[in-house]
């Protein structure tokens, strides 16, 4: 809650680096911080900590800002634990283009190879430029991962 956004960002990074669950509430709250750097660092820390699904559940975000909701979507999809599968599918099929786009971005951060087929299905019917841009970036990440895996060690 420091007034300096650099301090808040550093705290988010430190919580992610230290591990454990003691700072998760603060990180979830920071998803609606006024500073982009704080929001991004908090999301990265939540992903790193593999935050429990109930804390990131976008189904119960009635009072959250759009920024916080989108950050939770990104985090949830990047973590992509088995219990989140149905919710991720729902997010990819959502009527809101930003929801679909942020879900694709989160899957790219997490385990893109696991969701390659699902994103390809989304692409076949997608018309929104934001979502298509996120899909293009997702496909680039998949290609990079496949190339890295095929290189001899």
C-alpha positions as CSV (number, residue, x, y, z in Angstrom):
1,X,0.0,0.0,0.0
2,X,3.0,2.3,-0.3
3,X,2.5,5.5,-2.3
4,X,5.5,4.7,-4.5
5,X,4.5,2.3,-7.3
6,X,8.1,1.1,-7.6
7,X,7.9,-0.1,-4.0
8,X,4.6,-1.8,-4.6
9,X,6.0,-3.5,-7.7
10,X,9.1,-4.6,-5.8
11,X,6.9,-6.1,-3.1
12,X,5.0,-8.1,-5.7
13,X,8.2,-9.4,-7.3
14,X,9.5,-10.3,-3.8
15,X,6.4,-12.2,-2.9
16,X,6.6,-14.2,-6.1
17,X,10.3,-15.0,-5.5
18,X,9.9,-16.0,-1.9
19,X,7.0,-18.4,-2.5
20,X,4.4,-19.5,-0.1
21,X,0.8,-18.3,0.3
22,X,1.2,-15.5,2.8
23,X,1.2,-12.7,0.2
24,X,-1.4,-14.0,-2.2
25,X,-4.3,-11.8,-0.9
26,X,-2.1,-8.7,-1.5
27,X,-1.2,-9.9,-5.0
28,X,-4.8,-10.5,-5.9
29,X,-5.7,-7.0,-4.6
30,X,-2.8,-5.5,-6.6
31,X,-4.4,-6.8,-9.8
32,X,-6.5,-3.6,-9.7
33,X,-3.6,-1.2,-8.8
34,X,-3.4,2.1,-10.7
35,X,0.1,1.2,-11.9
36,X,0.5,-1.1,-14.9
37,X,3.9,-2.3,-13.6
38,X,2.4,-3.3,-10.2
39,X,-0.5,-5.1,-12.0
40,X,1.9,-6.9,-14.3
41,X,4.3,-7.9,-11.5
42,X,1.4,-9.1,-9.3
43,X,0.1,-11.2,-12.1
44,X,3.5,-12.7,-12.8
45,X,3.9,-13.5,-9.1
46,X,0.5,-15.2,-9.0
47,X,1.4,-17.3,-12.0
48,X,4.8,-18.2,-10.4
49,X,3.1,-19.2,-7.2
50,X,0.4,-21.2,-9.0
51,X,-2.2,-19.4,-7.0
52,X,-5.2,-21.6,-5.9
53,X,-8.1,-21.4,-8.4
54,X,-10.7,-20.1,-6.0
55,X,-8.7,-16.9,-5.5
56,X,-8.5,-16.3,-9.3
57,X,-12.0,-17.5,-10.2
58,X,-13.4,-14.9,-12.7
59,X,-16.9,-16.1,-12.1
60,X,-17.1,-14.2,-8.8
61,X,-15.6,-10.8,-9.9
62,X,-18.7,-8.7,-9.8
63,X,-17.1,-5.6,-8.2
64,X,-13.8,-5.8,-9.9
65,X,-12.5,-3.4,-12.4
66,X,-12.0,-4.6,-16.0
67,X,-8.2,-4.4,-15.5
68,X,-8.4,-6.7,-12.4
69,X,-10.8,-9.1,-14.2
70,X,-8.5,-9.3,-17.2
71,X,-5.5,-9.9,-15.0
72,X,-7.3,-12.7,-13.3
73,X,-8.2,-14.3,-16.6
74,X,-4.6,-14.1,-17.7
75,X,-3.4,-15.6,-14.4
76,X,-6.0,-18.3,-14.4
77,X,-5.2,-19.4,-17.9
78,X,-1.5,-19.3,-17.4
79,X,-1.8,-21.5,-14.3
80,X,-4.2,-23.8,-16.1
81,X,-4.6,-26.4,-13.4
82,X,-6.9,-29.3,-14.2
83,X,-9.8,-27.9,-12.3
84,X,-9.8,-24.8,-14.5
85,X,-10.3,-26.6,-17.8
86,X,-14.1,-26.0,-18.0
87,X,-13.7,-22.3,-17.0
88,X,-10.9,-21.8,-19.6
89,X,-13.2,-23.3,-22.3
90,X,-15.9,-21.0,-21.2
91,X,-13.6,-18.0,-21.4
92,X,-12.5,-18.9,-24.9
93,X,-16.1,-19.1,-25.9
94,X,-17.2,-15.8,-24.1
95,X,-19.1,-13.2,-26.1
96,X,-16.7,-10.5,-24.9
97,X,-13.7,-10.3,-27.3
98,X,-11.4,-9.0,-24.5
99,X,-12.2,-12.0,-22.4
100,X,-11.3,-14.4,-25.3
101,X,-8.2,-12.4,-26.1
102,X,-6.9,-12.3,-22.5
103,X,-7.6,-16.0,-22.1
104,X,-5.5,-16.8,-25.2
105,X,-2.7,-14.6,-23.9
106,X,-2.8,-16.4,-20.6
107,X,-2.6,-19.8,-22.2
108,X,0.4,-18.6,-24.2
109,X,2.1,-17.6,-20.9
110,X,1.3,-21.0,-19.3
111,X,1.3,-24.2,-21.3
112,X,0.5,-23.3,-24.9
113,X,1.2,-26.8,-26.3
114,X,-1.6,-28.2,-24.2
115,X,-4.1,-25.7,-25.6
116,X,-2.9,-25.5,-29.2
117,X,-5.9,-27.4,-30.6
118,X,-8.4,-25.4,-28.6
119,X,-7.0,-22.1,-29.8
120,X,-6.9,-23.3,-33.4
121,X,-10.6,-24.0,-33.1
122,X,-11.2,-20.5,-31.8
123,X,-9.2,-19.1,-34.7
124,X,-11.4,-20.8,-37.3
125,X,-14.4,-18.7,-36.3
126,X,-12.8,-15.6,-34.8
127,X,-13.3,-12.2,-36.4
128,X,-12.2,-9.7,-33.7
129,X,-8.8,-8.1,-34.5
130,X,-7.7,-8.1,-30.8
131,X,-8.4,-11.8,-30.4
132,X,-6.7,-12.6,-33.7
133,X,-3.6,-10.7,-32.7
134,X,-3.5,-12.7,-29.4
135,X,-3.9,-15.9,-31.4
136,X,-1.1,-14.9,-33.7
137,X,1.2,-14.3,-30.7
138,X,0.1,-17.6,-29.2
139,X,1.0,-19.4,-32.4
140,X,4.4,-17.8,-32.4
141,X,5.0,-19.0,-28.8
142,X,3.9,-22.5,-29.8
143,X,6.3,-22.5,-32.8
144,X,9.1,-21.3,-30.6
145,X,8.5,-24.0,-28.0
146,X,8.3,-26.7,-30.6
147,X,11.6,-25.5,-32.2
148,X,13.2,-25.4,-28.8
149,X,12.0,-29.0,-28.0
150,X,13.3,-30.3,-31.4
151,X,16.8,-28.9,-30.9
152,X,19.4,-31.6,-30.0
153,X,20.7,-31.2,-26.4
